[in-house]
Amino acid sequence: RENFIHLCNPHLEKMKEDILYHFALGTGTHDFPALFGDVKFVCVGGSPSRMKAFITYIAEELGLGSPGGDYPNICAGTDRYAMYKVGPVLSVSHGMGIPSISIMLHELIKLLYHAKCSNITIIRIGTSGGIGLEPGSVVITRQSVDATFKPQFEQVILGKTVIRSTNLDEQLAKELMQCSKEIGQFNTVIGNTMCTLDFYEGQGRLDGAICLYNEEEKLQYLKEAYDSGVRNIEMESSVFAAMCNLSGVKAAVVCVTLLNRLEGDQISSSHDVLVEYQQRPQKLVGYFIKKSLGKV
């Protein structure tokens, strides 16, 4: 059954042209169905370099493109986001934090709609701080929760507070977990992910420029988070889950943990270790895509 993108905006139909400003793309200047109509998997992550590394990796895994080939940035006309494509896979950077990823998602969802894409799976791959997990563990998000551990995304629209659900696709999470078992290379868990508005105070760190609480209060908060089912902390999953839900898109969040926040605040692993950690979500999602396409 064809499952197309659902746009929750009746005003778009009245527009002669839709300019995706932060992508430097537009329906008046680009043929979206020709450029993107075959896309089935979209992977998004914070940095442009990581998303270019992912598209290079997935091209090799799927046997597409030439070895060592370069993949041009489709959004080269802007410095806000980077976008790469190979076969049915689109790889897009989203920057840091809820505002940055939400802007990108508005335009990405419209891009997929204008391209008449169907049966899309969107997966955020990234890094996070773990709670009660060994560094290098991968967390597949069951629910994104806010800083009070509620599974919701809260936004003020036209002066009114709007609350949206942040549940993610349960079946997709199970499929990704099964893929990790088949790979058998690193510890993977399904758990809740806490999405915060800030990297320092919002995540209970003691090492920011401002900190008006003590270590005991910090540890009590993180233990409460753990007891509520939270296994990692990042800054994008809530709005990602909410927007994918509203658009009828199957979505998942797969993040590696760079440290155990119960044991410290600063990331102290060597560069080489961190690079290997960051490849783990790529390996898991790459394997999932290969399996979905019958190439495993």
Backbone bond lengths (Angstrom), bond angles and torsions (degrees), N, CA, C in turn:
res aa  C-N    CA-C-N  psi(-1)  N-CA   C-N-CA  omega(-1)  CA-C   N-CA-C  phi
1 R - - - 1.460 - - 1.527 110.12 -
2 E 1.333 115.53 131.08 1.457 120.40 179.81 1.522 110.20 -74.94
3 N 1.317 116.28 124.11 1.457 121.40 178.67 1.527 108.40 -115.65
4 F 1.328 115.36 103.15 1.460 120.36 -175.68 1.529 111.09 -90.43
5 I 1.329 115.37 161.71 1.459 121.64 177.58 1.527 109.33 -63.51
6 H 1.320 115.90 134.39 1.467 121.02 176.73 1.528 108.35 -101.56
7 L 1.334 116.11 119.18 1.463 120.06 178.63 1.522 109.99 -96.63
8 C 1.326 115.89 122.96 1.468 121.04 179.31 1.524 109.81 -91.45
9 N 1.326 117.05 52.24 1.464 120.48 -179.13 1.527 110.61 -153.46
10 P 1.348 118.20 97.73 1.464 120.96 -179.05 1.526 113.65 -68.37
11 H 1.331 117.55 -17.02 1.468 120.60 -176.85 1.524 112.64 -70.61
12 L 1.341 116.81 -25.08 1.461 119.55 -176.07 1.522 112.50 -63.99
13 E 1.332 116.75 -30.67 1.469 120.11 -178.51 1.528 112.22 -66.58
14 K 1.315 116.99 -21.93 1.470 120.97 -178.78 1.528 112.17 -85.71
15 M 1.322 117.19 -9.30 1.464 120.72 -176.96 1.526 111.38 -85.72
16 K 1.336 116.58 134.17 1.468 120.61 178.06 1.529 110.50 -71.17
17 E 1.306 115.54 -34.49 1.462 120.74 -179.03 1.524 108.93 -141.47
18 D 1.328 116.44 143.69 1.456 121.26 176.81 1.526 107.92 -115.91
19 I 1.325 116.16 112.84 1.463 121.61 179.85 1.522 109.01 -95.72
20 L 1.321 115.36 117.17 1.462 121.19 176.10 1.528 106.62 -89.56
21 Y 1.321 114.47 82.37 1.469 122.67 -167.14 1.522 113.29 -55.89
22 H 1.335 116.94 -45.30 1.468 119.78 -174.44 1.529 112.93 -77.96
23 F 1.324 117.21 -7.95 1.462 122.66 172.84 1.538 111.75 -101.07
24 A 1.344 117.02 -11.39 1.467 121.81 -173.17 1.537 110.56 58.36
25 L 1.336 115.32 40.81 1.459 122.95 176.83 1.523 108.83 -129.96
26 G 1.332 116.69 156.30 1.458 119.38 177.24 1.518 111.46 -159.59
27 T 1.328 116.38 152.39 1.469 119.85 -178.15 1.521 111.88 -68.81
28 G 1.332 117.51 -19.74 1.465 120.33 178.02 1.508 113.42 -83.32
29 T 1.316 116.72 -17.47 1.466 121.21 -175.80 1.530 113.92 -116.66
30 H 1.327 116.99 -14.46 1.467 120.54 -176.53 1.526 110.63 -132.84
31 D 1.336 116.05 144.37 1.464 122.42 177.11 1.527 107.95 -90.39
32 F 1.334 116.08 92.61 1.462 120.52 -173.93 1.536 113.29 -61.58
33 P 1.355 118.99 -45.97 1.475 117.81 178.81 1.528 112.85 -59.73
34 A 1.338 117.27 -37.39 1.463 120.09 179.85 1.525 111.46 -70.49
35 L 1.334 116.18 -38.32 1.456 120.42 -177.36 1.527 113.30 -77.85
36 F 1.344 116.61 -38.25 1.454 120.38 -168.79 1.534 114.96 -128.50
37 G 1.314 117.91 1.59 1.461 120.76 -172.38 1.512 115.65 -61.41
38 D 1.342 117.51 -23.11 1.471 120.98 -178.33 1.527 113.02 -92.09
39 V 1.331 118.18 2.84 1.463 120.89 -177.20 1.528 110.72 -69.07
40 K 1.324 115.99 133.09 1.473 122.44 176.28 1.530 111.54 -123.04
41 F 1.339 116.95 -26.57 1.458 121.58 -177.62 1.527 109.16 -126.21
42 V 1.324 116.05 128.84 1.464 121.07 175.86 1.514 107.66 -120.46
43 C 1.325 116.63 124.35 1.459 121.15 175.89 1.518 108.54 -113.41
44 V 1.330 116.04 129.78 1.454 120.50 -178.83 1.524 109.23 -123.12
45 G 1.325 116.04 146.50 1.455 121.56 179.88 1.514 110.18 -159.19
46 G 1.317 116.43 168.02 1.449 120.88 -169.12 1.513 116.21 -62.29
47 S 1.338 117.48 -52.63 1.462 118.82 -168.82 1.530 112.90 -102.77
48 P 1.346 116.79 144.47 1.470 120.49 176.84 1.521 113.08 -57.62
49 S 1.338 117.40 -40.73 1.468 119.22 -177.23 1.522 111.24 -66.05
50 R 1.339 117.12 -36.59 1.464 119.73 179.37 1.525 110.80 -67.95
51 M 1.335 116.65 -37.09 1.464 119.23 -178.73 1.529 111.30 -74.99
52 K 1.337 116.85 -28.45 1.465 118.92 173.01 1.530 109.52 -70.49
53 A 1.333 116.50 -39.86 1.475 120.01 177.12 1.521 110.30 -61.43
54 F 1.346 116.22 -37.78 1.459 119.34 -179.44 1.525 110.93 -66.61
55 I 1.335 118.13 -44.23 1.469 119.57 -177.53 1.530 109.94 -66.21
56 T 1.335 117.30 -34.91 1.468 120.82 176.43 1.527 110.38 -64.69
57 Y 1.336 115.07 -41.92 1.471 121.05 179.51 1.524 111.16 -65.32
58 I 1.327 117.06 -47.45 1.472 119.90 -175.96 1.523 111.09 -69.57
59 A 1.333 117.30 -32.12 1.472 120.41 177.02 1.525 110.15 -61.71
60 E 1.330 115.35 -42.31 1.468 120.30 178.99 1.525 110.70 -68.07
61 E 1.342 116.69 -42.21 1.459 121.11 -179.66 1.527 111.97 -63.38
62 L 1.329 116.45 -36.68 1.472 120.68 -177.89 1.525 112.65 -90.14
63 G 1.334 116.08 -3.88 1.460 119.45 -179.27 1.513 112.97 69.24
64 L 1.321 115.59 33.90 1.464 120.94 179.40 1.525 109.66 -111.08
65 G 1.329 116.85 149.34 1.457 119.66 -179.38 1.517 110.68 74.11
66 S 1.330 115.80 178.31 1.459 120.85 -178.20 1.521 109.83 -99.82
67 P 1.338 118.19 147.10 1.475 120.78 179.37 1.527 110.58 -56.85
68 G 1.321 116.06 130.07 1.462 120.45 -179.13 1.508 113.62 74.40
69 G 1.338 117.00 9.24 1.458 120.72 -178.92 1.519 112.15 -69.23
70 D 1.320 115.86 154.03 1.463 120.46 179.65 1.519 109.28 -96.99
71 Y 1.324 115.44 146.99 1.461 121.03 -179.39 1.516 108.37 -119.10
72 P 1.331 117.10 111.58 1.472 120.02 -174.63 1.523 112.01 -67.80
73 N 1.313 115.61 149.05 1.457 122.71 175.72 1.525 109.03 -76.81
74 I 1.324 116.55 113.89 1.471 121.22 -178.04 1.526 110.68 -64.33
75 C 1.339 117.01 -27.23 1.470 121.70 -179.66 1.522 111.49 -100.00
76 A 1.334 117.18 35.72 1.469 120.82 -176.66 1.529 112.17 -63.11
77 G 1.345 117.29 -18.08 1.465 120.81 -179.78 1.513 113.55 -76.25
78 T 1.326 117.42 -1.85 1.466 121.34 178.46 1.517 109.01 -139.49
79 D 1.332 117.13 157.53 1.466 118.97 175.75 1.525 111.49 -107.63
80 R 1.326 117.28 14.77 1.467 120.72 -178.83 1.526 112.44 -80.20
81 Y 1.328 115.81 -48.67 1.463 121.02 -177.51 1.529 109.01 -135.69
82 A 1.320 115.90 161.34 1.460 121.68 174.68 1.520 108.44 -122.59
83 M 1.325 116.04 144.65 1.474 121.54 -177.48 1.522 109.56 -139.16
84 Y 1.337 115.03 134.01 1.464 121.07 -179.99 1.521 109.06 -133.67
85 K 1.327 116.38 151.54 1.464 120.27 -177.95 1.513 110.62 -140.73
86 V 1.323 115.59 139.40 1.456 121.15 168.24 1.528 106.72 -144.75
87 G 1.314 117.45 125.65 1.465 121.30 -178.73 1.520 110.98 53.03
88 P 1.353 117.57 -129.48 1.465 120.70 -177.40 1.526 114.21 -87.94
89 V 1.346 116.82 11.65 1.471 120.52 -174.64 1.524 110.87 -112.94
90 L 1.325 115.36 129.29 1.457 122.83 175.60 1.528 107.58 -113.56
91 S 1.323 116.76 135.14 1.462 122.13 -177.73 1.528 107.84 -124.66
92 V 1.339 117.14 121.80 1.465 121.20 -171.65 1.523 110.43 -133.42
93 S 1.334 116.74 135.88 1.467 120.03 174.78 1.521 109.47 -84.35
94 H 1.357 116.61 153.42 1.464 118.84 -178.94 1.525 113.89 -130.70
95 G 1.332 118.30 2.61 1.451 119.47 -179.98 1.518 111.72 73.17
96 M 1.346 116.41 -163.71 1.466 121.45 -176.79 1.516 111.56 -111.90
97 G 1.324 116.41 132.89 1.451 121.43 171.43 1.517 114.81 93.63
98 I 1.330 114.81 162.98 1.467 122.60 -177.13 1.533 113.13 -57.53
99 P 1.342 120.19 -47.80 1.476 118.19 -178.59 1.521 112.99 -58.51
100 S 1.334 116.66 -42.71 1.464 120.15 -176.76 1.524 112.02 -66.88
101 I 1.349 116.96 -46.31 1.469 118.23 -178.80 1.525 111.35 -70.10
102 S 1.334 118.26 -31.79 1.469 119.26 -178.41 1.524 111.24 -67.94
103 I 1.331 117.70 -39.09 1.469 120.65 176.12 1.524 109.77 -60.85
104 M 1.350 115.12 -47.26 1.456 119.11 179.55 1.523 111.64 -60.11
105 L 1.343 117.20 -42.98 1.467 120.74 -176.62 1.528 112.28 -66.66
106 H 1.324 117.85 -38.27 1.470 119.74 176.28 1.532 109.62 -54.34
107 E 1.328 115.87 -46.97 1.466 119.55 -176.13 1.523 111.68 -77.48
108 L 1.331 118.11 -34.01 1.468 120.79 176.87 1.526 110.97 -64.83
109 I 1.320 117.14 -45.13 1.471 120.61 -179.56 1.526 110.33 -62.95
110 K 1.324 116.70 -40.48 1.474 119.63 177.06 1.527 110.59 -66.40
111 L 1.328 116.94 -39.13 1.472 120.60 177.84 1.526 110.51 -58.32
112 L 1.336 116.53 -47.39 1.470 120.68 -179.19 1.528 111.16 -65.19
113 Y 1.327 116.06 -35.12 1.478 120.98 177.77 1.530 110.36 -66.97
114 H 1.321 116.72 -48.91 1.473 120.62 -179.57 1.532 111.29 -64.12
115 A 1.333 116.33 -29.49 1.469 120.57 179.31 1.524 112.68 -80.17
116 K 1.366 115.48 -5.21 1.470 122.00 -178.98 1.537 111.50 61.05
117 C 1.325 115.84 36.61 1.470 120.91 177.65 1.526 110.09 -72.19
118 S 1.326 115.88 150.29 1.467 120.62 177.79 1.520 109.81 -136.61
119 N 1.343 115.09 158.47 1.470 122.65 177.57 1.535 112.24 51.93
120 I 1.325 114.22 50.30 1.460 121.37 -177.65 1.527 110.94 -85.58
121 T 1.334 115.51 141.02 1.460 122.33 169.70 1.521 107.54 -118.49
122 I 1.342 116.83 125.47 1.464 121.53 178.03 1.526 108.59 -112.96
123 I 1.321 115.88 129.38 1.462 120.49 -179.59 1.528 109.60 -129.15
124 R 1.322 115.73 125.85 1.462 120.09 172.12 1.516 108.45 -87.19
125 I 1.329 116.61 126.15 1.459 121.27 175.20 1.527 107.35 -114.96
126 G 1.315 116.41 135.96 1.454 117.40 -176.75 1.509 113.38 -169.77
127 T 1.338 113.64 -164.97 1.461 122.09 179.54 1.522 108.89 -116.02
128 S 1.311 115.87 161.81 1.465 120.14 -176.20 1.524 109.46 -160.81
129 G 1.321 114.73 169.31 1.453 120.18 170.11 1.520 108.58 -95.56
130 G 1.313 117.80 131.85 1.460 120.58 -178.84 1.516 111.57 -90.29
131 I 1.325 116.02 157.63 1.463 121.56 172.76 1.534 107.37 -124.39
132 G 1.339 115.78 113.38 1.461 120.34 178.64 1.510 114.21 73.03
133 L 1.329 117.79 18.99 1.463 122.40 178.73 1.530 109.86 -123.80
134 E 1.326 116.19 149.22 1.450 120.29 174.72 1.527 109.51 -66.66
135 P 1.340 118.54 139.61 1.473 119.67 174.93 1.527 110.78 -53.65
136 G 1.319 115.56 140.52 1.460 120.59 -177.37 1.509 113.30 96.12
137 S 1.348 117.02 -8.08 1.467 120.22 175.39 1.528 109.25 -70.22
138 V 1.325 116.04 147.37 1.464 121.39 178.39 1.529 108.98 -105.96
139 V 1.329 116.05 132.21 1.458 121.39 178.92 1.526 109.44 -111.36
140 I 1.332 115.61 124.11 1.469 122.29 170.61 1.532 105.80 -96.52
141 T 1.313 116.97 122.62 1.457 120.68 -171.03 1.527 112.26 -76.85
142 R 1.346 115.13 127.49 1.466 120.40 171.80 1.530 109.31 -81.39
143 Q 1.321 115.76 -55.33 1.462 123.00 176.08 1.519 107.69 -135.90
144 S 1.319 115.65 146.52 1.458 119.23 168.05 1.525 106.86 -92.23
145 V 1.331 116.31 131.84 1.465 120.15 179.95 1.519 109.55 -120.34
146 D 1.330 116.06 155.82 1.461 119.83 177.98 1.530 110.49 -83.25
147 A 1.323 116.55 -173.51 1.465 120.63 -174.78 1.523 112.93 -72.01
148 T 1.348 117.40 -4.76 1.470 121.35 172.48 1.531 110.47 -107.54
149 F 1.348 116.27 12.50 1.470 125.35 175.14 1.531 113.01 72.17
150 K 1.338 118.05 20.28 1.466 121.07 177.14 1.527 109.18 -93.65
151 P 1.355 117.79 138.04 1.471 120.94 -179.27 1.525 111.26 -79.64
152 Q 1.319 115.81 71.72 1.465 119.81 -176.57 1.520 110.72 -153.42
153 F 1.342 114.48 155.75 1.461 122.13 172.33 1.518 107.50 -117.18
154 E 1.316 115.57 124.50 1.459 121.52 -175.87 1.521 109.91 -109.43
155 Q 1.330 116.42 129.92 1.462 120.96 -179.19 1.523 109.44 -141.89
156 V 1.331 116.80 143.06 1.463 120.67 176.32 1.520 108.23 -93.27
157 I 1.346 116.08 119.33 1.475 122.62 -179.81 1.523 108.36 -124.59
158 L 1.310 116.73 123.11 1.470 122.24 -176.83 1.536 111.28 52.86
159 G 1.330 115.03 39.03 1.453 120.56 176.54 1.517 115.37 80.14
160 K 1.343 116.56 0.96 1.464 119.95 -178.70 1.526 109.84 -116.90
161 T 1.332 115.44 142.43 1.467 120.23 179.15 1.520 110.34 -78.87
162 V 1.333 115.20 124.19 1.466 122.14 179.01 1.526 108.01 -114.18
163 I 1.332 116.73 130.72 1.465 121.44 -179.14 1.531 109.21 -114.01
164 R 1.330 115.84 129.97 1.463 120.97 -177.82 1.525 110.73 -125.74
165 S 1.329 115.06 150.45 1.464 121.98 -178.17 1.526 111.22 -70.85
166 T 1.324 115.31 145.57 1.470 120.47 -179.88 1.531 112.09 -121.18
167 N 1.320 117.37 25.56 1.464 120.26 174.71 1.526 109.78 -68.22
168 L 1.311 116.14 147.85 1.463 121.46 176.10 1.528 109.38 -115.36
169 D 1.322 116.56 166.12 1.459 121.85 -173.41 1.532 110.96 -65.06
170 E 1.319 116.19 114.13 1.471 121.61 -174.91 1.524 111.91 -65.86
171 Q 1.321 116.94 -41.83 1.463 120.77 -179.09 1.519 111.34 -65.61
172 L 1.330 115.87 -40.92 1.465 120.22 178.73 1.528 110.37 -63.09
173 A 1.335 117.36 -40.43 1.474 120.78 177.44 1.523 110.64 -60.70
174 K 1.335 117.04 -42.02 1.467 121.02 179.42 1.534 111.17 -65.28
175 E 1.345 116.26 -39.33 1.464 120.21 179.16 1.531 110.39 -64.48
176 L 1.326 116.32 -41.10 1.463 120.24 178.64 1.532 110.60 -65.93
177 M 1.325 116.94 -38.59 1.462 120.81 178.34 1.526 110.28 -63.56
178 Q 1.321 116.58 -41.22 1.461 120.73 177.63 1.528 110.34 -63.23
179 C 1.316 117.16 -39.51 1.466 121.19 177.83 1.528 110.75 -60.94
180 S 1.339 116.13 -41.45 1.466 119.39 179.69 1.529 110.87 -63.82
181 K 1.349 116.02 -38.49 1.470 119.36 177.84 1.529 110.35 -63.30
182 E 1.336 116.24 -38.39 1.462 119.98 -179.64 1.526 111.36 -69.54
183 I 1.342 116.99 -35.57 1.467 120.31 176.54 1.528 109.75 -68.66
184 G 1.344 116.18 -47.92 1.460 122.23 176.03 1.518 115.53 65.03
185 Q 1.336 117.81 32.55 1.471 120.20 -175.86 1.525 114.32 -108.79
186 F 1.353 118.02 -18.21 1.463 119.56 -176.95 1.524 109.75 -155.70
187 N 1.331 114.86 157.23 1.460 121.41 179.86 1.523 110.10 -68.39
188 T 1.341 116.56 130.32 1.460 121.75 178.69 1.520 109.20 -133.64
189 V 1.328 116.38 137.82 1.461 121.32 178.15 1.523 109.31 -133.33
190 I 1.337 115.32 156.77 1.462 121.06 168.76 1.525 106.79 -102.16
191 G 1.314 117.66 127.49 1.461 121.17 -179.00 1.515 111.04 -160.24
192 N 1.313 115.63 174.57 1.466 119.80 176.94 1.525 110.01 -78.25
193 T 1.313 115.02 148.58 1.463 122.22 178.28 1.521 108.75 -117.09
194 M 1.321 116.86 126.02 1.458 120.05 177.09 1.525 109.39 -88.07
195 C 1.324 114.68 127.12 1.465 121.15 -179.84 1.529 108.37 -107.61
196 T 1.334 116.07 121.55 1.455 121.02 -176.25 1.531 110.94 -113.75
197 L 1.335 114.95 167.30 1.466 121.33 -179.99 1.523 111.76 -91.67
198 D 1.332 117.43 -0.19 1.455 121.11 -171.33 1.528 109.30 -157.00
199 F 1.326 116.43 153.27 1.465 122.17 -179.44 1.529 111.69 -86.10
200 Y 1.326 117.57 -28.30 1.458 120.74 -172.89 1.530 113.06 -99.71
201 E 1.334 119.42 -88.63 1.461 120.80 -178.03 1.529 111.82 -60.14
202 G 1.317 117.05 -39.32 1.465 121.02 -178.12 1.512 113.21 -62.37
203 Q 1.341 116.56 -23.47 1.461 121.19 178.54 1.528 111.99 -107.61
204 G 1.340 116.44 11.71 1.458 120.54 175.82 1.511 114.37 70.89
205 R 1.344 118.17 28.86 1.462 119.08 178.01 1.528 110.31 -79.31
206 L 1.341 114.10 153.97 1.464 120.97 178.44 1.526 111.90 -101.01
207 D 1.344 118.11 0.54 1.464 120.73 -169.98 1.520 114.32 -113.56
208 G 1.345 118.30 18.23 1.455 120.21 177.28 1.520 111.62 -83.46
209 A 1.335 116.60 179.47 1.464 120.94 177.87 1.526 110.83 -69.47
210 I 1.331 117.02 -26.04 1.458 123.11 178.94 1.527 108.45 -128.31
211 C 1.337 117.26 131.68 1.458 121.65 175.97 1.522 108.47 -157.58
212 L 1.339 116.82 112.40 1.461 121.76 -175.35 1.532 111.96 -114.78
213 Y 1.352 116.23 30.47 1.468 121.58 175.47 1.522 107.01 -135.65
214 N 1.330 116.92 165.40 1.468 119.46 -177.26 1.530 111.65 -104.40
215 E 1.316 115.84 175.53 1.472 120.63 -175.19 1.526 111.58 -65.43
216 E 1.325 116.23 -35.74 1.465 119.63 179.17 1.531 110.92 -62.75
217 E 1.329 116.83 -42.80 1.470 121.20 178.39 1.521 110.76 -65.12
218 K 1.313 115.77 -40.23 1.475 120.34 178.04 1.524 111.32 -60.21
219 L 1.341 116.29 -49.77 1.468 120.54 -177.45 1.525 111.53 -65.52
220 Q 1.323 116.94 -36.42 1.466 120.00 177.29 1.529 110.75 -61.92
221 Y 1.339 115.96 -42.16 1.475 121.05 178.92 1.528 111.41 -64.24
222 L 1.322 116.70 -45.95 1.465 119.72 -178.97 1.528 111.82 -66.52
223 K 1.334 116.83 -34.30 1.470 119.70 176.78 1.526 111.22 -69.38
224 E 1.332 116.82 -35.64 1.472 120.62 173.91 1.528 110.18 -62.94
225 A 1.321 115.65 -40.47 1.466 120.03 177.44 1.530 110.25 -61.40
226 Y 1.332 116.15 -46.51 1.469 120.88 179.42 1.530 110.58 -59.89
227 D 1.335 116.46 -45.64 1.467 120.46 -178.94 1.525 112.26 -63.78
228 S 1.341 117.06 -24.51 1.471 120.60 178.85 1.528 112.09 -85.10
229 G 1.338 116.52 -2.28 1.469 120.42 178.35 1.511 114.78 106.21
230 V 1.337 118.06 -0.14 1.470 121.27 -179.86 1.527 109.58 -74.35
231 R 1.328 116.53 132.21 1.462 121.52 179.04 1.528 112.77 -119.21
232 N 1.333 116.59 -13.34 1.470 118.15 175.93 1.529 110.09 -157.57
233 I 1.336 115.05 165.40 1.468 122.37 -176.45 1.523 108.93 -130.68
234 E 1.323 116.51 131.73 1.459 122.01 172.69 1.530 109.06 -147.57
235 M 1.347 118.49 -163.00 1.462 119.39 -170.34 1.531 115.04 -133.12
236 E 1.336 117.54 19.06 1.467 118.74 -177.51 1.522 115.60 -135.04
237 S 1.328 118.67 -19.09 1.465 120.83 -165.88 1.529 115.03 -64.98
238 S 1.339 118.27 -30.16 1.468 119.16 -173.88 1.524 112.17 -67.25
239 V 1.321 116.66 -50.77 1.470 118.65 -179.58 1.533 110.23 -70.58
240 F 1.332 117.05 -30.99 1.474 121.15 175.76 1.524 110.05 -59.93
241 A 1.332 116.54 -50.06 1.467 120.83 -179.94 1.524 111.00 -63.69
242 A 1.336 117.19 -44.54 1.466 121.32 -177.50 1.528 111.64 -62.06
243 M 1.321 117.35 -45.00 1.463 120.53 -176.81 1.528 111.62 -71.93
244 C 1.331 117.15 -37.47 1.469 119.40 177.38 1.527 110.37 -65.95
245 N 1.345 117.22 -39.19 1.466 120.95 176.77 1.525 111.21 -58.04
246 L 1.333 116.35 -49.19 1.461 120.91 -176.96 1.526 112.09 -65.36
247 S 1.325 115.94 -27.22 1.470 120.14 -177.54 1.524 112.78 -94.08
248 G 1.330 116.91 2.36 1.459 120.73 178.07 1.509 113.87 68.51
249 V 1.339 116.43 31.27 1.465 121.03 -177.43 1.526 110.01 -106.22
250 K 1.333 116.00 133.63 1.462 121.57 175.65 1.525 108.26 -70.55
251 A 1.358 116.38 125.98 1.461 118.76 -172.73 1.514 112.15 -139.21
252 A 1.345 114.84 155.08 1.464 122.12 177.62 1.519 108.90 -147.30
253 V 1.332 115.23 157.72 1.466 122.09 173.79 1.518 107.48 -124.35
254 V 1.335 116.01 126.63 1.468 122.24 -178.82 1.529 107.67 -129.15
255 C 1.333 116.36 108.02 1.466 120.54 -177.17 1.525 111.17 -125.91
256 V 1.317 115.69 141.15 1.456 120.39 173.30 1.532 108.30 -89.92
257 T 1.335 116.42 147.70 1.463 120.56 177.46 1.532 109.22 -93.86
258 L 1.331 116.25 131.41 1.464 120.59 -178.11 1.520 112.64 -93.83
259 L 1.348 116.64 -14.46 1.462 121.26 178.23 1.518 108.29 -163.22
260 N 1.334 115.74 165.09 1.461 121.60 173.63 1.523 106.97 -99.72
261 R 1.335 117.48 111.15 1.461 121.71 -173.73 1.531 113.08 -65.78
262 L 1.327 118.45 -15.39 1.460 120.28 175.42 1.528 111.08 -74.08
263 E 1.332 115.75 -12.83 1.472 120.24 -177.72 1.520 113.52 -112.71
264 G 1.332 117.81 -3.70 1.460 119.31 179.31 1.512 112.44 165.50
265 D 1.326 115.75 177.20 1.465 121.83 -175.88 1.522 113.09 -116.41
266 Q 1.328 117.25 -26.08 1.463 119.66 -173.94 1.525 110.70 -99.95
267 I 1.326 113.99 141.75 1.464 120.83 179.68 1.523 107.48 -82.13
268 S 1.336 116.41 112.90 1.469 120.45 -172.13 1.526 113.99 -114.44
269 S 1.327 117.58 -2.03 1.470 119.53 179.62 1.525 110.21 -64.93
270 S 1.325 116.80 154.60 1.464 121.21 -179.30 1.523 110.63 -67.14
271 H 1.318 115.55 161.95 1.466 121.27 -179.89 1.531 111.01 -57.32
272 D 1.326 116.41 -44.84 1.470 120.32 -177.79 1.526 111.71 -63.37
273 V 1.334 116.56 -39.78 1.471 120.60 177.97 1.528 110.06 -65.21
274 L 1.330 117.55 -43.19 1.464 121.18 -179.81 1.528 111.05 -64.14
275 V 1.318 116.63 -38.50 1.470 120.17 178.33 1.527 109.74 -62.20
276 E 1.330 116.74 -43.42 1.475 120.35 179.19 1.527 110.89 -65.16
277 Y 1.340 117.21 -41.21 1.466 120.83 176.83 1.526 110.40 -57.87
278 Q 1.339 115.97 -46.78 1.464 120.55 -175.12 1.533 112.32 -66.39
279 Q 1.318 116.58 -19.03 1.470 119.87 178.29 1.533 111.90 -80.03
280 R 1.334 117.33 -16.48 1.470 119.93 -175.17 1.532 113.11 -64.46
281 P 1.354 120.47 -47.43 1.474 118.42 174.88 1.533 112.45 -60.04
282 Q 1.345 116.22 -35.87 1.462 119.81 177.73 1.526 111.00 -62.63
283 K 1.330 116.13 -44.07 1.467 119.97 179.53 1.523 111.53 -62.84
284 L 1.332 116.03 -43.47 1.461 120.59 -178.52 1.524 110.86 -64.91
285 V 1.317 116.65 -48.82 1.469 119.95 -178.32 1.523 110.64 -70.31
286 G 1.323 116.93 -34.87 1.466 119.81 175.76 1.521 111.84 -61.54
287 Y 1.339 115.98 -42.93 1.461 120.83 177.62 1.528 110.53 -64.19
288 F 1.347 116.62 -41.64 1.457 120.72 178.15 1.530 111.27 -59.97
289 I 1.325 117.19 -43.85 1.468 120.81 179.73 1.523 110.31 -64.64
290 K 1.332 117.06 -45.26 1.473 120.65 177.80 1.534 110.86 -58.45
291 K 1.319 116.30 -44.72 1.466 120.79 -179.59 1.519 110.54 -64.52
292 S 1.333 117.12 -41.61 1.470 121.53 179.65 1.522 111.46 -63.08
293 L 1.331 116.22 -30.94 1.467 120.71 -179.28 1.536 111.67 -92.91
294 G 1.336 116.43 5.97 1.470 120.18 177.80 1.514 113.62 72.69
295 K 1.351 117.20 28.61 1.464 120.75 -177.69 1.519 113.02 -108.20
296 V 1.341 117.12 13.02 1.466 120.31 176.45 1.520 108.99 -102.31
